[in-house]
């Protein structure tokens, strides 16, 4: 049986189930307790688990991320919530220099089972310091796993897998889509880390994306269908490890690919995917891989700047017509 849940509720359900299952799991971050979370993801959790397991922190990301890393090295399983990954820049020393390197620096003697989670990417008119997309930043670091999805069922199953994982996991959410609803199965289930989902079957072009860009991608696929172009849509769900096999198998079938990525174009996730396709499926390509990214500038505040900056269905359709050599 399945029921409809908002993304925030699916994430909360995942944390509650894992905290009931394992008393070493706890949540910490700014406003997660008495305020029920900045986005109400942790609503009601303080009442059930108390202040020792749902912990309000000062506005000090470096400090509470460090406490989380130390707790993980000593046998606990922290979930560290950042109000936004833009604020997590202050904690990069703890995430990249400590959590990601604990296992290798200790020659396998210590692991660091910690989850860092919060919203990444643009969120309305929040301007350049609060609108950055961090998947490629984190995925560039060996020792970190990176999850980025907005489907509520996936979010629940992947967060549960992340909490149980012995390695540090960065979970990227979307502030704009905390209210986005989808069907979520009842009962216990996990979603495998490192496995993409084919959201739509197609024959003419492969569209690859993740997180909230999946919405304009699906919109574009519907538009293309009306114009006689069949698009296969792949939702990465996990950035690191990357499910190369699913991408390559799709491209071998469709012979064309457009990668849609909210991050900046230089050295982003889309660049890595384009490289993997040319390495493993070059002989199957009937056109170059095209990327649709955000503009290579810092995002301004004005609404028209936001609209021009981000990928959208129109830009995706235009890119697909380019790789399919359709009339433009």
N, C-alpha and C positions, 0 to 999 in steps of 0.2 A: 504494500500500500504506500501511496505517496500523498503528500499534501503540499500546498503552496506555502513557501516561506520567503520572507525577504532575506537578502544577503546578510544583513546584520544579525538576523535571528538564526540563520544557519551557522554562522560563525560562533555565536553565543552557545548554541546547542552543542557544537563540537567541543568547546572548552568545558562546559558543564559536564558533559559525559566523561571526558578524560579526567577531570578533577574528582568526579565521583569514583572513577575506576582506580585512580592512582593518587594516593595522598601526597606524593612528592611533587605533583604539578601545582604551580601557583601562578597568579597573574599579577603583574605590577606595571605601573605607568601613571601618567598624569591624568587625573580625574576618573580613573577606572572604577573607583569604589563608591564614595558618597554621591558623586554626580552621575553614577551609572554609565560612565564612559562619555567621551566627547561626542560620539556618534551613536550612543546608547547600545553599543555592542555588548557591554558587560552589565546590562540592566538586570538588577535583582541578584547578581552574583555575590555581592557583599552580604546580603541577608542570609544566603545559604551557607557560605563558606567562611565568613568572618574576616576580620581585618588582618589576620596572619597569613591568609592565602589570597586575598584580594587587596592589594596594597597601593594606596595613593602615594605618589612620589613628588618631590619638588620638581620645578622646571629645571632639570639638570640631567640631560640625556647621557652625557659621558659618565656621570656618577651612577645612575640606576642601571645603565647597561653593564657597567663594570660589576656592580653587585650581582646582577643576573649571571654573568660569566663565572664569577667566583662560586656562586651557588651551584651552577651546573657542574663545575669541576669537583664539587664536594657531594654529589649524589642527588641533587634536586633537579627538577625539570621546569625551569622558568619559562613563562610566556611574557615577553617584554613588549608592551604596546607603545608605539610612537604615535603621537597625535597626527603626525604626518612624517613620511620619510624625509622630507626636506629638513626637519629638525634632527633627524638621525645623523646628519653630517657631523654633528658635534660628537657623536658616539662612534665614528668610523674607526678610531684607534682600538676600541674594545671589540668591535665586530670583525675588523679585518686583521689587526695585528694580534689579537688574543683569541677570540672564539674560533676563527677560521684556522688558526695555526696550532691550537692546543694538541690535537692528536699527533701531528707530525713532529712538533717540537718536543713532545714527551716520548717520542719513539713508540707510540701506541699505548703508553701506560695510562693516559687520561683522555677521555672523550669530553665533549662539551655539548650535551643534549639540551639545546636552548632554541626557542622560537622567537624571532624578532618579527613583529607584524604591525601593520598600519597602512594607511592609504598612500599610494604613489600616483604620480601624474597630475594633470590639470584638474581643477575642481571649480568651474565657474570663473569668476573674475577675481582671482587671487594674486595675479601679477607674477613677476618672474622668480621671486624668492620662494614661492609656495606652489609652484606648478611643474616641478621637474620630475622626470620619469627615471626611476633608479634601478630598473631591472638589469640593464647592461653594466652599471657600476658594480653591483653586487656579484653578478654572474662572472665578472672578470677575475674573481678571487678564488683560487683553488681552496677547497675545504668548506665552501658554502654551497648549500642547495638553495635554489630560488624558485618559488611558486608565484604565479600571477594569473588569477582567474576571477571571473565575476559570476559564473553560473552558481547559484546557491548550493546545489547538490554537490558539485565539485569542490566548492569552498569548504563545505563541512567535511567531506571525506578526505580531502588533501590536508586540511588543518589537523585532523585527527592523526593522519599518518606523520605529519611534521612533528607533532608533540611526542610521538612514540619513537621518532628517529634518533639514533645515537649521535648524529652530527648536527651542527648549527644550521637552521633553516630560516631563510628570509621569506616572509609571506607578504606579497604586495596586493593590496586591495584597491578599491576605488571609492573615493569619498562621494562621488556623484551617484554611485549605484548601490549604496547601502540599503536603499529602499527597493531595489530591483528584485522582483519576485520570480520564483521558479519552483518546479516540483522537486521535493526532497523526500527520499524514501524514509519511512519510519524504521526504527530499530538500528542495530549496529551495522555499520559498513565503513570500509576504507576505500579511498581512491589511490591508486599506485602513483608514487612520485616518479616522474620521468616518462610518462605516457601521454601523448597527445590524443585529442578526440577529433574524429571526423564528424563535423556537425551537419554536413550536407554533401551528398555524393554528386559528382559532376564529371564531365568528359572533356571539356574544352580548355580549362585553365584552373590552376590551383591557387587559391587565396589562403595565405598563412598569416595568422595574427594571434593576439592574446589580450587579456584584460578587456577594458571597456571598448577598445577598438573593434571587438567582435560585433558590436551593434551596428555600426556603419558598414561593416563587411557583409553581414547578413542582409542589410538593406540593399547594398549594391548587388548582391547575388540575385535578389528578387527582381531588381530592375533589369539585370542582364538576361534573366530567364525570359522576360517579356520581349527581349530583342533577339531571342534565339541563341544565346550564348550560355552554355551549361557550366557553372562554376562549382568546383569542389572546395569546400571550406574546412580548413584545419585550425582548430583551437589548440595552441601549444600547451596551455595550462601550466606546464613546468618549463622554465627557461634553462635551468641547470639542475640535473642533466637534461639535455635536449634530445627529444625523440627524433633523431635524424631519419630513422627507418621509415616512419610514417610519411614524412615529407617526401623523401626520395621515391618511395613507391607511388605516391600520388603524381609526382612530376613525370615519372616514367609513363604513366597512363595518359596524362593530359598534355604533356610536352610544352607546357607554358606555366609561368608562375609569377604572381605579384605578391610581395610581402608588405604587409601593412603594420607599421610600428609607430607608436606615439612618441618614441624617443627621438632625439636629434639624429640626423642621417649619418654623421661621421662616427665610425667605430661602434655602431649600435648592434642590436640583436638582428636587425634586417641584414646588416653587412655579413654577419656570421652565417646566416641562413643562405644568402646568395653564394657565399664561398662554398658551403657544403654541397649545394646543388651543382655548381660547376665542377666540383671535384668528383662527385659520385654519379651525376646524371647528365654530363655535358653532351654525350652523344644522343640523348633523347630530346634535347631542347630544340624547338623550332623558332625560338625567339629569345633574346636576352631576358634575364630576370630583371624585373623592374621593382623598385621600392617606392612606397608611399609613406613618407615620414612627416613629422612636424617640421616646420620651417627651421632653418639653421640659424636661429636668432633667439635671444631671450624673450619670453612671452610678455607682451604688454598687458595693461589692465583693461583697456577698452574692449567692449563686447565684439566689435567688428575685427579687432586684432586677434581675439581668441578664435573666431570663426575662420579667419584666413590662415591662422597658424596651424590648426589641427587637421589631420586627415579627415575626410568625410566621404559619403557615398559617391558624390559627383567626381571627386578626384580618383577614387578607386575605379569607377566605371571607365573613366578616361584612360587610366593605365591599362585596364584589361583590353580595351579596344586597340591600344597600341601594340600589345603583345600578340593579339589575335589578328592584327592587320585588318581590323574591321574599319569601315568608313567612319571618319570622325567629323 
